[in-house]
Amino acid sequence: MTALDECHARGFLWKALGNCNDIKREVNKCLGAERYERAKRNREKARENRRRIERIWAEEREREAGRIE
């Protein structure tokens, strides 16, 4: 990111001629990988929460069934 900032600081013409494109691709690749890993962790956490809630609901249904019968 620092290299991209330094490249952009060289001025508009430097950017317009595509001199920062390779650096930009590398930054995007890195950010994409980080986003993928973060999404993967979030999905797993959501699955764990869902399993926990499903267990709570199942216990509640069992309690309800025990009271009715």
Residue, then its C-alpha position, 0 to 999 in steps of 0.5 A: m500500500t505504501a508503494l502505491d501511495e508513493c507511486h500516486a504521489r508522483g503525480f497525475l501523469w505518472k498514474a495516467l500513463g499506467n506506471c502504477n498499474d503493477i503495484k495496484r494489481e499486487v495490492n488488489k491481490c493482497l486485499g482480495a486474499e485478506r477479504y477471502e480469509r475474513a469471509k471464511r472466518n465469518r461464515e464459520k462463526a455464523r455456522e457455529n452460532r446457528r448450531r448453538i441456536e438450533r440446540i437452544w430451540a431443540e431444548e425449548r421444543e423438548r421442554e414444551a413437549g414435556r409440559i403439554e403431555 
